[in-house]
Amino acid sequence: MTTQTVSTERQEIIQIIDTLSDDAIDKLASYAAFLRHEAWLDEQEEAEDIADIEARKNEPTIPESVIIAEYEAKYGPLD
């Protein structure tokens, strides 16, 4: 996206906002705050996931085939 395109889009958004009622602007601001908070939460969860993966990267793992074989021996074949 070019700088010109961004500038034009911002101007269009500003023009749209200028036509909104105060109540609609309050709702828009509240929703924008909600979206920012959701983005922040996503970033936090991603950072936690990365930290968990990093902390466990040297732990031994069990091959999927072993897990499936043990499950099927106990509960029967997977469908």
N, C-alpha and C positions, 0 to 999 in steps of 0.2 A: 504494500500500500504506500503510495507516495505521500509526501508531506502535503501536497495540494489537496489530495483526496481526503486526508484526515481533516484538514482545515475546513473543507467544504462540508464534510459530515458533521463536524462540530457546530458549524454555523447553522445547519439544518436542525440539529438537536436543540440548539439555543432558541431558534425560532419556534419550534414545537413547544418547548417549555414555557416560553413567553405567553402562549395561548392558554395555558392551564390555570385552573383556579388554585387558590392558596391550599385548599384541602387536597387537591390532586398532587400539588408539588410536595406537600408533607408526606403523602403516601409514597410518592416516587423516591423521596429522600430516605424514607424508612426502608423501602425495598432495596435501595442501593446499599444502605448500611448492612442489611441482612446479607446481601450477596458478598460484600467485603468480608463479613464475619465468616461466611461459609468458605470463602477462598482461604482465609486464614486457618480455619479448622482443617481444611484439606492439606494445606502445607504442613501443619503440625502433625497430622496423621502420617503423612508421607515421611517426614523426618523420623518419627517413631518407628515406622516400618524399616527404614534404612538402618537405624540404630540396632533394631532387633536382628536384622539379617547380618549385620556386621558382627554383632556379639556372638552369633551362632555359626559363623561361617566355617569354623574349624571343628564343629561337632560332627561325630559320625552320623551317617544317614543309613536308612534301611531301603534297599531297592524296592520299587513298586511291585515287582513280581513276587517278592517274598511276602509282602503285605497281602496281596491278592490270594496267594496260595494258602496262607494261614486263615484268611477270611473264609475262603471256599471250603477248607477242611472243617471249619467250625459251623458255618451256616449254609453251605451248599453253593452251587455255581452262581456266579453273577449273570444277570440277564443282559 
